[in-house]
Amino acid sequence: MTAALSRYVGGPLPADLVGTAEAHGLTIGGWVYPSAPELNSQNPQNLREFGQQLRRAADRAGITMLMRGDLGWPSGTGADELPCLWVRGDRNVAGLLRRAVTVSGVRECTEYGQHVATDLAFDLAASQVTVVCGAAPAAGIDYYAWRAALAHAPQQPVAVAASGLDAESFHGPHELVERTARRGAVVSAFPPGVPATWSRWSVRDRLLGTFAAATVIVEAAADSRTLDVATAASESGRLVGAVPGPVSSKVSAGCHQLLASGAMTVTGAHDILRALAGPGTAVEATRAFRVYGTASWDDGYWRTRRVPDFAVEAASHREAADLAYEVVFAAHPGAAGATLDAGIVDPAGIYEAVQVASSD
């Protein structure tokens, strides 16, 4: 069922599948299913068979399906609102994102942008930071960041695609995909056979903006879709940085807008690393941890709800998750099947996915 529901992400969900989606805790509307449901659609009786077909196609292409609750699910990110993720490479996506920075920008970049993206991604990888970027065609800021991250052998990048990851659907640098699959992960919200569309690019951008503790925009025009990545990061409480460029450059205008609205100025990896490290070097015994997550429980009808972002004082990621569980279920201490799938971020930007269940 879940596999089949992912086929419609980024577009209208068939009207006769709305009930199935809601039963799986999926929200109708918003950025996942942005259009009104279609009346003429896939028969729900065939949905399970359709999902099995997609999974068989994924197996043939070396792609695995990752669901909420699976080891490696990136809790507390935009993935929580999706049916599932499709992955080539390391299934432990949450582990790869433990210390991560998104580097993104326009496809029609300048030589200046190429140079900055390359240096920034290489230096971040050299500092044991996972570089997250779009699985882009062989051009643009994301492509140069992706290539540079792979050039630093010890580190494992995460590339996010706007289409299925099979060879027929993904039109991009397959050599980079193969190298990333061996060392990191290529991730998509879409199953095999799904081509990229404008709305699917928007889904990809949402994941880019929420997968890492910080996002850096290297080049963006004033009306660039790339700014959606920064918006997603800002709305989810992540750090946003932008690289200043020539005032005469159209593809720096968007970055200058971000800087004017409060984004951090980034001139190199040292800026973003310093910001993630926080003030001073001493680690306090008790610190504020940010909590992002999804709560699930059964009160006669299985419910899954996105939890508003909040912070708790704790000494570790696990302690923060336990405290967050108490906060979330304070009014329903005995809720059957109560589970909190949380993404916990400490003051240094270190991310960890933790699941706390009523039986823990």
Secondary structure, 3 states (H helix, E strand, C coil): CHHHHHCCCCCCCEHHHHHHHHHCCCCCECCCECCCCECCCCCHHHHHHHHHHHHHHHHHCCCEEECCCCCCCCCCCHHHHCCCEEEEECCCHHHHCCCEEEEECCCCCCHHHHHHHHHHHHHHHHCCCEEEEECCCCCCHHHHHHHHHHHCCCCCCEEEECCCCCCCCCCCCHHHHHHHHHHCEEEECCCCCCCCCHHHHHHHHHHHHHCCCEEEECCCCCCCCCHHHHHHHHHCCCEEEECCCCCCCHHHHHHHHHHHCCCEECCCHHHHHHHHHCCCCCCCCCEEEEEEEEEEEECCCEEEEEEEEEEEEECCHHHHHHHHHHHHCCCCCCCEEEEEEEEEECCCCCEEEEEEECCC
